[in-house]
């Protein structure tokens, strides 16, 4: 079901997380194929979390029937935990296992945030990731996929956190994250907003209030626009399209 909206973003409500994941995977494969047909080498930013794992496995399942040349897709992450190699907290490890290694994405096109084995501090890791973005020419991301926290955070940009106010940079070192692990590297709003398409992937009743707050902030419903310091999700928007992929539980307060 799609909820009509008087203006963007587009809101899709699916029966459950599996149906949501199938919709996202199909949309991504179509968009990547179109980008390559137009002569672009698409660059995408992945997210982590439980819904991301379901989405990644659906991409792997549907990819063989698509026209996407995965050797010509460049992969980034919107944020990553600054932990040791092999940590179960690493978003990149989950994505590699679920689909990147399965469908043949070239290793040189997969850009991971450095681990504690590669950088001594989270600041060094953020600087290295920013340099990689600049070197690879990631001036515009084809698709940015973001989860949404119960507090309406996106990537590792949390309510009330100093990282929300970073300007003139593509990455930020995050300390004292309100959810573990405490040290992370995140793309900034400036980097996240350099996109053609922005997709929110949200499932579960625990996210329903955050979804409602974020969408109310976007549409102006119910009064003044939400402050990005309270609802970080309102700080990101799509260049050509913004889509909220929801399941029924996460959409239950709309």
Buried (B, 14 or more C-beta within 10 A) or exposed (E): EEEEEEEBBBBBBBEEBBBBBBBBBBBBBEBBBBBBEEEBBBBBBBBBBEBBBBBBBBBBBBBEEBEBEBEBBBBBBBBBBBBEEEEEBBBBBBBBBBBBEBBEBEEEBBBBBBBBEEBEEBBBBBBBBBEBBEEBEBEEBBBBBBBBBEBBBBBBBBBEBEBBEBEEEBBBBBEEBEEEEEBBBBBBBBBBBBBBBBBBBBBBEEBBBBBBBBBBBBBEEEEEEBEBEBBBBBBBBBBEBBBBBBBBBBBBBB
